[in-house]
């Protein structure tokens, strides 16, 4: 376990260093040509929470023993790969290689889905083990969609399959909301949808399109209802 935790910590630090030195470039590029679906700048502060929770999870690994360590052993390759992909995405985006960054962020998303599922199925997981990855997965789910739109906007693609940016924004918001509801029902996870709501509120604040904002508000209400439903059912189950 010590060896696994040291490797996790090493790649985590590498990722943080890359993020620290490239943060201004990423922010500048992200705000240069803004797609309709991009959240307001404050929403990106969620990375601080994600990194803080990941750090706690990594440090926790130094102290777990026996069966509890199976969560770390099962993900001993995926965690470093995830951190490498995170850093690679930052570098690609900072160098304005948006297509490459889009490919990388979807690989990052796939790695997170695998990590989440492995931890979710692990009978020996602690209550905290899933929390960092629920929030991380929720944010990267939205960031992946934003990255695609950023690619199209920066390449001046006005329409795709006969649908303009406004139309695709509405479609993707509805699609993301549908996936979120399915995710809630399957995993009974309230943190993932909470991050989606956080993102939607930031998109709403950053947007002037009436149609998009109406869709966002409707989706926030829908997702909130399911979050409330799952929360109540969990409380009843515990009692």
Secondary structure, DSSP 8 states (H G I E B T S, - for coil): -HHHHHHHHHHHHHHHHHHHHHHHHHHHHHTTS--TT---GGGGGHHHHHHHHHHHHHHHHTT--GGGGHHHHHTTTHHHHHHHHHHHHHHHHHTT-HHHHHHHHHHHHHHHHHHHHHHHH-TT--TTTTHHHHHHHHHHHHHHHHHHHHHHHHTT--EETTEEHHHHHHHHHHHHHHHHHHHHHHH--HHHHHHHHHHHHHHHHT---HHHHHHHHHHHHHHHHHHHHHHHHHHHHH-
